Amino acid sequence: MATPPPHGTPLPPGHELALLDRELAQLDARRAYLLARRDWLLRLLPPVPAPHGWAGHAPVPPARPNEASGPGAQNVLLTLGAVL
């Protein structure tokens, strides 16, 4: 892994950028390997039955995220767009 240089001896930005890019590529490769290994291990496990008491209940849908741009915000944006 790339470590920062000792204080007072900075690396040229291009050199440091190349080191960071190399390290990020290594991390991406390691992550891909670990995800593939995880998938393989999950396929080896036997299926797990649902906990007792869940069989009669329908699955709960995930909560809808709050919309940051609701109708009021859209109206403001449309008005600003018309003014500009």
N, C-alpha and C positions, 0 to 999 in steps of 0.2 A: 504494500500500500504506500502511496505517496505521503510523505510526512512533510509538514512545513519546514522550510529551512530554518537554521538557528536565527535568532533575532539579530537583525542588523545586516544579514546577507540575503536580500530578497532575490528570488529567481526572476529572470526576464519573463514578462507575461506570456510570450509565445511558448517558452519552455514549460512553464507551469501549466498552461492550458493543455499542452500535449500530454503531460503527466496525468492530469485529471481525466482527459479523454481515454487514456489507456486504462486507468483504474476503473472508470465507469464501464468500459467494455468488458473488463474482467468480472465486474459485479453483475452485469447483465447476463453473462455466460453462466456464472455461478447460480444466479436466480433461476434461469431456465433449467439448469440441471436439477436443482432442488425441487422445482415444480413438477418436472417429469418423474422424479423419484417419488414424490408425494402421490401423484396420480397412480403410479404402479402399486404403491403400498395400499392405497385405498381399494384398488381392485382385488387385492389379496384378502381383504377383510370380509368376513361373512356379513350378509345384510343384518342390520339391527332392527328388531321389532319396535314399534312405537310403544312408549311407556303406557302402563295400564291407566285407563281413564280417558285416553285420547281417541279411542276407536270410534266413539259415537259423535264426536264433535267435528263440524266442518272446519277446515283450515281458516284461520283469520287472515284476511288480506292485509298486506302491509299498509301502514298509514300513508296517506298522500302527503307529500312534502308541501309546506306552505309556499305558495307562489310569491316570489318577490315582485313580479310584475302583474299584479291583479288588474282588473278593469279600470280602477281609478288611476293607476300609474300609466296605463296605456293611453287613457284620455289625455293626461298631462303631456305625454310625449307627442301625441298627435297634434295637440294644440301648439306646442313649442315648434314642431316641425312646420306647421302652417304659418306661424309667425315669422320664422326664419326664412 
